[in-house]
Each structure stands twice: as structure tokens, then as C-alpha cells.
């Protein structure tokens, strides 16, 4: 091998080796950007009107603060208390309430020295949203079934405030109230139908937006 060839080969090797550094740096930057985007996405999910409303309903005014503290990382209840300035007992109560409503989840680790379990909490807005949607879907189904019954049933009631009865039951009791034996008259359930229709419409809109 000539000196010129060896020099060229060495220069080529050096160039290839030097070329690997930017690739590694780029990979790190891409990873960092992906992690940042993931954290941002979680924050956006937490800002979802449905989730925000759930946080306030379930955990009160501090629910959002606690949830926001564990959007991008896992923390223990003590760490959450220190970061948010909220009393430890209140933080624990909020975490339990949020866990019951699928807003947060935890990872349990056994401390090798003390033998106690340490709980690391993390917010899970997508899981919470799915839970809310499922509950609303179930409620919507029940309301639609109730609306169907109200529309397709003729009701009667007495003047004493007893529960209304369907035509078949009224006829069986000779149009006398099964409870107080008062006279049964046709019952106008149009207000109930209107109320059910409004609630159903509201639920459908909420399901569409969430």
C-alpha cells in the first residue's frame, strides 16, 4: 500500500468515525423531543373539559393541582405534598378518590430496608376519559330505555301522590290506586318525556365532544 493510499484510507476512516457523533446527538434530541411531546400531550388531555370537570367533582379544588403534579412523572404521596404545598393527608385522600374514578394509577415497590411498600402515583387521563365515556354511555342507554317506556305506556295516578301505574295494572285494580285505593285518573307524562329527551340530548353532545 502506497503512502497516498494509506493516507486516503485513514482520512476516510476518520471521516466515517466522525460522522457517527452527530447521529448519536440527533437521536438524543429526537428522543428528548418525543418525551417533551408526550408530556405535553398528557397535559392537553388533562385540560380536556370532561377530565377537568371530573377532577373538580371527585377531588374538589385541589384535584387538578394534584393530578397536574404527576402528569409527566411518577411521584410518591409525600413528594406530591411537598411540590404542591397540600397537606399529606389531603393528598392521600385525593389520590384515593382519583384512583376510584380511574384518573390515576400507581406502581407499588417494596423497600428492601424497611420492608414497607412505596406507592408511585401517575395520572392517566386517557383511562379516566374512557371511564367517563363508559358511564355516560351506560346512563344514556338507561335513559333511552326509560324514554321508550314513557312514550309507549299509558299511565294513571291518584290525587294522593302515590306512584303512577300502567293501564294494565290500573284495569286490574278497577282503576283504584293499589296503595291508597283512591280513584285513578289518566296521568300526563309529557313533562317527563321532555325532560328525558333533554337529558339524552345533553349526554349525546357530551359523548361527541369527549
DRENNU-279562 format. One record per residue (C-alpha): residue number from 0; x, y, z; residue in three letters. Coordinates in nm, 2 decimals, decimal comma, padded with zeros to 4 digits. Layout:
BEGIN
atom resi = NUM	px = X	py = Y	pz = Z	resn = ALA
...
END
This chain:
BEGIN
atom resi = 0	px = 00,00	py = 00,00	pz = 00,00	resn = UNK
atom resi = 1	px = 00,14	py = 00,34	pz = -00,10	resn = UNK
atom resi = 2	px = 00,16	py = 00,63	pz = 00,14	resn = UNK
atom resi = 3	px = -00,11	py = 00,82	pz = -00,06	resn = UNK
atom resi = 4	px = -00,34	py = 00,52	pz = -00,04	resn = UNK
atom resi = 5	px = -00,28	py = 00,47	pz = 00,33	resn = UNK
atom resi = 6	px = -00,34	py = 00,84	pz = 00,40	resn = UNK
atom resi = 7	px = -00,66	py = 00,84	pz = 00,20	resn = UNK
atom resi = 8	px = -00,78	py = 00,52	pz = 00,38	resn = UNK
atom resi = 9	px = -00,70	py = 00,68	pz = 00,72	resn = UNK
atom resi = 10	px = -00,88	py = 01,00	pz = 00,62	resn = UNK
atom resi = 11	px = -01,19	py = 00,80	pz = 00,51	resn = UNK
atom resi = 12	px = -01,20	py = 00,60	pz = 00,83	resn = UNK
atom resi = 13	px = -01,17	py = 00,92	pz = 01,04	resn = UNK
atom resi = 14	px = -01,45	py = 01,08	pz = 00,84	resn = UNK
atom resi = 15	px = -01,68	py = 00,78	pz = 00,89	resn = UNK
atom resi = 16	px = -01,60	py = 00,78	pz = 01,27	resn = UNK
atom resi = 17	px = -01,66	py = 01,15	pz = 01,30	resn = UNK
atom resi = 18	px = -01,99	py = 01,11	pz = 01,12	resn = UNK
atom resi = 19	px = -02,13	py = 00,89	pz = 01,39	resn = UNK
atom resi = 20	px = -02,13	py = 01,16	pz = 01,66	resn = UNK
atom resi = 21	px = -02,40	py = 01,39	pz = 01,50	resn = UNK
atom resi = 22	px = -02,62	py = 01,08	pz = 01,45	resn = UNK
atom resi = 23	px = -02,60	py = 01,00	pz = 01,83	resn = UNK
atom resi = 24	px = -02,67	py = 01,36	pz = 01,92	resn = UNK
atom resi = 25	px = -02,96	py = 01,37	pz = 01,68	resn = UNK
atom resi = 26	px = -03,11	py = 01,05	pz = 01,83	resn = UNK
atom resi = 27	px = -03,09	py = 01,21	pz = 02,17	resn = UNK
atom resi = 28	px = -03,26	py = 01,52	pz = 02,05	resn = UNK
atom resi = 29	px = -03,53	py = 01,33	pz = 01,88	resn = UNK
atom resi = 30	px = -03,58	py = 01,12	pz = 02,20	resn = UNK
atom resi = 31	px = -03,60	py = 01,44	pz = 02,41	resn = UNK
atom resi = 32	px = -03,85	py = 01,60	pz = 02,17	resn = UNK
atom resi = 33	px = -04,06	py = 01,28	pz = 02,18	resn = UNK
atom resi = 34	px = -04,06	py = 01,28	pz = 02,56	resn = UNK
atom resi = 35	px = -04,15	py = 01,65	pz = 02,57	resn = UNK
atom resi = 36	px = -04,43	py = 01,60	pz = 02,32	resn = UNK
atom resi = 37	px = -04,56	py = 01,31	pz = 02,53	resn = UNK
atom resi = 38	px = -04,56	py = 01,52	pz = 02,84	resn = UNK
atom resi = 39	px = -04,74	py = 01,80	pz = 02,65	resn = UNK
atom resi = 40	px = -05,00	py = 01,56	pz = 02,52	resn = UNK
atom resi = 41	px = -05,07	py = 01,44	pz = 02,87	resn = UNK
atom resi = 42	px = -05,11	py = 01,80	pz = 02,99	resn = UNK
atom resi = 43	px = -05,35	py = 01,86	pz = 02,70	resn = UNK
atom resi = 44	px = -05,55	py = 01,55	pz = 02,79	resn = UNK
atom resi = 45	px = -05,57	py = 01,68	pz = 03,15	resn = UNK
atom resi = 46	px = -05,71	py = 02,00	pz = 03,02	resn = UNK
atom resi = 47	px = -05,99	py = 01,82	pz = 02,85	resn = UNK
atom resi = 48	px = -06,32	py = 01,97	pz = 02,97	resn = UNK
atom resi = 49	px = -06,45	py = 01,63	pz = 03,07	resn = UNK
atom resi = 50	px = -06,14	py = 01,54	pz = 03,27	resn = UNK
atom resi = 51	px = -06,13	py = 01,89	pz = 03,43	resn = UNK
atom resi = 52	px = -06,49	py = 01,86	pz = 03,54	resn = UNK
atom resi = 53	px = -06,43	py = 01,51	pz = 03,67	resn = UNK
atom resi = 54	px = -06,13	py = 01,63	pz = 03,88	resn = UNK
atom resi = 55	px = -06,34	py = 01,90	pz = 04,04	resn = UNK
atom resi = 56	px = -06,64	py = 01,68	pz = 04,10	resn = UNK
atom resi = 57	px = -06,43	py = 01,39	pz = 04,25	resn = UNK
atom resi = 58	px = -06,15	py = 01,57	pz = 04,43	resn = UNK
atom resi = 59	px = -06,26	py = 01,93	pz = 04,47	resn = UNK
atom resi = 60	px = -06,05	py = 02,24	pz = 04,42	resn = UNK
atom resi = 61	px = -05,72	py = 02,06	pz = 04,48	resn = UNK
atom resi = 62	px = -05,79	py = 01,77	pz = 04,24	resn = UNK
atom resi = 63	px = -05,64	py = 01,94	pz = 03,93	resn = UNK
atom resi = 64	px = -05,33	py = 02,05	pz = 04,13	resn = UNK
atom resi = 65	px = -05,25	py = 01,70	pz = 04,25	resn = UNK
atom resi = 66	px = -05,32	py = 01,55	pz = 03,90	resn = UNK
atom resi = 67	px = -05,10	py = 01,80	pz = 03,73	resn = UNK
atom resi = 68	px = -04,81	py = 01,72	pz = 03,96	resn = UNK
atom resi = 69	px = -04,80	py = 01,37	pz = 03,83	resn = UNK
atom resi = 70	px = -04,87	py = 01,42	pz = 03,46	resn = UNK
atom resi = 71	px = -04,51	py = 01,36	pz = 03,33	resn = UNK
atom resi = 72	px = -04,35	py = 01,16	pz = 03,62	resn = UNK
atom resi = 73	px = -04,43	py = 00,92	pz = 03,90	resn = UNK
atom resi = 74	px = -04,43	py = 01,06	pz = 04,25	resn = UNK
atom resi = 75	px = -04,50	py = 00,93	pz = 04,60	resn = UNK
atom resi = 76	px = -04,77	py = 01,10	pz = 04,81	resn = UNK
atom resi = 77	px = -04,51	py = 01,27	pz = 05,02	resn = UNK
atom resi = 78	px = -04,33	py = 01,41	pz = 04,71	resn = UNK
atom resi = 79	px = -04,67	py = 01,54	pz = 04,58	resn = UNK
atom resi = 80	px = -04,74	py = 01,71	pz = 04,91	resn = UNK
atom resi = 81	px = -04,40	py = 01,88	pz = 04,90	resn = UNK
atom resi = 82	px = -04,44	py = 02,00	pz = 04,55	resn = UNK
atom resi = 83	px = -04,80	py = 02,12	pz = 04,58	resn = UNK
atom resi = 84	px = -04,79	py = 02,25	pz = 04,94	resn = UNK
atom resi = 85	px = -05,11	py = 02,05	pz = 05,01	resn = UNK
atom resi = 86	px = -05,13	py = 01,86	pz = 05,34	resn = UNK
atom resi = 87	px = -05,02	py = 01,49	pz = 05,31	resn = UNK
atom resi = 88	px = -05,35	py = 01,35	pz = 05,45	resn = UNK
atom resi = 89	px = -05,55	py = 01,56	pz = 05,19	resn = UNK
atom resi = 90	px = -05,31	py = 01,45	pz = 04,91	resn = UNK
atom resi = 91	px = -05,37	py = 01,08	pz = 05,01	resn = UNK
atom resi = 92	px = -05,75	py = 01,13	pz = 05,02	resn = UNK
atom resi = 93	px = -05,75	py = 01,30	pz = 04,68	resn = UNK
atom resi = 94	px = -05,53	py = 01,02	pz = 04,53	resn = UNK
atom resi = 95	px = -05,77	py = 00,75	pz = 04,66	resn = UNK
atom resi = 96	px = -06,07	py = 00,94	pz = 04,52	resn = UNK
atom resi = 97	px = -05,90	py = 00,99	pz = 04,18	resn = UNK
atom resi = 98	px = -05,79	py = 00,62	pz = 04,18	resn = UNK
atom resi = 99	px = -06,15	py = 00,51	pz = 04,23	resn = UNK
atom resi = 100	px = -06,25	py = 00,71	pz = 03,93	resn = UNK
atom resi = 101	px = -05,97	py = 00,58	pz = 03,71	resn = UNK
atom resi = 102	px = -05,79	py = 00,92	pz = 03,69	resn = UNK
atom resi = 103	px = -05,47	py = 00,79	pz = 03,85	resn = UNK
atom resi = 104	px = -05,28	py = 00,47	pz = 03,87	resn = UNK
atom resi = 105	px = -04,99	py = 00,35	pz = 04,09	resn = UNK
atom resi = 106	px = -04,69	py = 00,13	pz = 04,09	resn = UNK
atom resi = 107	px = -04,60	py = -00,05	pz = 04,41	resn = UNK
atom resi = 108	px = -04,24	py = -00,11	pz = 04,51	resn = UNK
atom resi = 109	px = -04,11	py = -00,29	pz = 04,82	resn = UNK
atom resi = 110	px = -03,84	py = -00,11	pz = 05,02	resn = UNK
atom resi = 111	px = -03,56	py = -00,35	pz = 05,08	resn = UNK
atom resi = 112	px = -03,46	py = -00,19	pz = 05,41	resn = UNK
atom resi = 113	px = -03,79	py = -00,13	pz = 05,58	resn = UNK
atom resi = 114	px = -04,00	py = -00,39	pz = 05,41	resn = UNK
atom resi = 115	px = -04,28	py = -00,13	pz = 05,35	resn = UNK
atom resi = 116	px = -04,44	py = -00,07	pz = 05,02	resn = UNK
atom resi = 117	px = -04,38	py = 00,26	pz = 04,84	resn = UNK
atom resi = 118	px = -04,65	py = 00,38	pz = 04,60	resn = UNK
atom resi = 119	px = -04,56	py = 00,58	pz = 04,30	resn = UNK
atom resi = 120	px = -04,86	py = 00,76	pz = 04,15	resn = UNK
atom resi = 121	px = -04,91	py = 00,87	pz = 03,79	resn = UNK
atom resi = 122	px = -05,21	py = 01,04	pz = 03,63	resn = UNK
atom resi = 123	px = -05,38	py = 00,85	pz = 03,35	resn = UNK
atom resi = 124	px = -05,62	py = 01,10	pz = 03,17	resn = UNK
atom resi = 125	px = -05,70	py = 00,87	pz = 02,88	resn = UNK
atom resi = 126	px = -05,81	py = 00,59	pz = 03,12	resn = UNK
atom resi = 127	px = -06,02	py = 00,84	pz = 03,31	resn = UNK
atom resi = 128	px = -06,18	py = 00,97	pz = 02,99	resn = UNK
atom resi = 129	px = -06,27	py = 00,61	pz = 02,88	resn = UNK
atom resi = 130	px = -06,42	py = 00,55	pz = 03,23	resn = UNK
atom resi = 131	px = -06,64	py = 00,87	pz = 03,20	resn = UNK
atom resi = 132	px = -06,74	py = 00,77	pz = 02,85	resn = UNK
atom resi = 133	px = -06,84	py = 00,42	pz = 02,95	resn = UNK
atom resi = 134	px = -07,05	py = 00,56	pz = 03,24	resn = UNK
atom resi = 135	px = -07,22	py = 00,82	pz = 03,02	resn = UNK
atom resi = 136	px = -07,29	py = 00,55	pz = 02,76	resn = UNK
atom resi = 137	px = -07,45	py = 00,33	pz = 03,02	resn = UNK
atom resi = 138	px = -07,66	py = 00,62	pz = 03,15	resn = UNK
atom resi = 139	px = -07,76	py = 00,71	pz = 02,80	resn = UNK
atom resi = 140	px = -07,88	py = 00,36	pz = 02,74	resn = UNK
atom resi = 141	px = -08,09	py = 00,36	pz = 03,06	resn = UNK
atom resi = 142	px = -08,24	py = 00,70	pz = 02,98	resn = UNK
atom resi = 143	px = -08,33	py = 00,59	pz = 02,63	resn = UNK
atom resi = 144	px = -08,50	py = 00,27	pz = 02,76	resn = UNK
atom resi = 145	px = -08,69	py = 00,48	pz = 03,01	resn = UNK
atom resi = 146	px = -08,80	py = 00,73	pz = 02,74	resn = UNK
atom resi = 147	px = -08,92	py = 00,44	pz = 02,53	resn = UNK
atom resi = 148	px = -09,14	py = 00,31	pz = 02,82	resn = UNK
atom resi = 149	px = -09,28	py = 00,66	pz = 02,89	resn = UNK
atom resi = 150	px = -09,37	py = 00,71	pz = 02,53	resn = UNK
atom resi = 151	px = -09,53	py = 00,37	pz = 02,48	resn = UNK
atom resi = 152	px = -09,72	py = 00,33	pz = 02,81	resn = UNK
atom resi = 153	px = -10,04	py = 00,49	pz = 02,93	resn = UNK
atom resi = 154	px = -10,03	py = 00,58	pz = 03,29	resn = UNK
atom resi = 155	px = -10,28	py = 00,65	pz = 03,56	resn = UNK
atom resi = 156	px = -10,24	py = 00,81	pz = 03,91	resn = UNK
atom resi = 157	px = -10,44	py = 00,91	pz = 04,21	resn = UNK
atom resi = 158	px = -10,46	py = 01,26	pz = 04,37	resn = UNK
atom resi = 159	px = -10,27	py = 01,15	pz = 04,68	resn = UNK
atom resi = 160	px = -09,92	py = 01,15	pz = 04,52	resn = UNK
atom resi = 161	px = -09,88	py = 00,77	pz = 04,50	resn = UNK
atom resi = 162	px = -09,66	py = 00,63	pz = 04,22	resn = UNK
atom resi = 163	px = -09,82	py = 00,62	pz = 03,88	resn = UNK
atom resi = 164	px = -09,93	py = 00,28	pz = 03,74	resn = UNK
atom resi = 165	px = -09,96	py = 00,15	pz = 03,39	resn = UNK
atom resi = 166	px = -10,30	py = 00,10	pz = 03,22	resn = UNK
atom resi = 167	px = -10,29	py = -00,28	pz = 03,27	resn = UNK
atom resi = 168	px = -10,23	py = -00,25	pz = 03,65	resn = UNK
atom resi = 169	px = -10,50	py = 00,02	pz = 03,67	resn = UNK
atom resi = 170	px = -10,75	py = -00,20	pz = 03,50	resn = UNK
atom resi = 171	px = -10,67	py = -00,50	pz = 03,72	resn = UNK
atom resi = 172	px = -10,74	py = -00,28	pz = 04,03	resn = UNK
atom resi = 173	px = -11,06	py = -00,15	pz = 03,89	resn = UNK
atom resi = 174	px = -10,90	py = 00,19	pz = 03,84	resn = UNK
atom resi = 175	px = -10,84	py = 00,23	pz = 04,21	resn = UNK
atom resi = 176	px = -10,49	py = 00,31	pz = 04,35	resn = UNK
atom resi = 177	px = -10,31	py = -00,01	pz = 04,46	resn = UNK
atom resi = 178	px = -10,17	py = 00,17	pz = 04,76	resn = UNK
atom resi = 179	px = -10,44	py = 00,41	pz = 04,89	resn = UNK
atom resi = 180	px = -10,74	py = 00,29	pz = 04,70	resn = UNK
atom resi = 181	px = -10,81	py = 00,64	pz = 04,57	resn = UNK
atom resi = 182	px = -10,96	py = 00,69	pz = 04,23	resn = UNK
atom resi = 183	px = -10,71	py = 00,66	pz = 03,94	resn = UNK
atom resi = 184	px = -10,71	py = 00,93	pz = 03,66	resn = UNK
atom resi = 185	px = -10,51	py = 00,95	pz = 03,34	resn = UNK
atom resi = 186	px = -10,16	py = 01,07	pz = 03,41	resn = UNK
atom resi = 187	px = -09,99	py = 01,33	pz = 03,18	resn = UNK
atom resi = 188	px = -09,63	py = 01,23	pz = 03,15	resn = UNK
atom resi = 189	px = -09,54	py = 01,48	pz = 02,88	resn = UNK
atom resi = 190	px = -09,31	py = 01,67	pz = 03,12	resn = UNK
atom resi = 191	px = -09,12	py = 01,36	pz = 03,20	resn = UNK
atom resi = 192	px = -09,08	py = 01,28	pz = 02,83	resn = UNK
atom resi = 193	px = -08,95	py = 01,63	pz = 02,76	resn = UNK
atom resi = 194	px = -08,70	py = 01,61	pz = 03,05	resn = UNK
atom resi = 195	px = -08,57	py = 01,28	pz = 02,94	resn = UNK
atom resi = 196	px = -08,53	py = 01,40	pz = 02,58	resn = UNK
atom resi = 197	px = -08,32	py = 01,70	pz = 02,70	resn = UNK
atom resi = 198	px = -08,10	py = 01,48	pz = 02,92	resn = UNK
atom resi = 199	px = -08,05	py = 01,24	pz = 02,64	resn = UNK
atom resi = 200	px = -07,95	py = 01,52	pz = 02,40	resn = UNK
atom resi = 201	px = -07,71	py = 01,66	pz = 02,66	resn = UNK
atom resi = 202	px = -07,54	py = 01,32	pz = 02,71	resn = UNK
atom resi = 203	px = -07,51	py = 01,27	pz = 02,33	resn = UNK
atom resi = 204	px = -07,34	py = 01,61	pz = 02,29	resn = UNK
atom resi = 205	px = -07,11	py = 01,53	pz = 02,58	resn = UNK
atom resi = 206	px = -07,01	py = 01,20	pz = 02,43	resn = UNK
atom resi = 207	px = -06,94	py = 01,36	pz = 02,10	resn = UNK
atom resi = 208	px = -06,72	py = 01,63	pz = 02,25	resn = UNK
atom resi = 209	px = -06,53	py = 01,40	pz = 02,48	resn = UNK
END
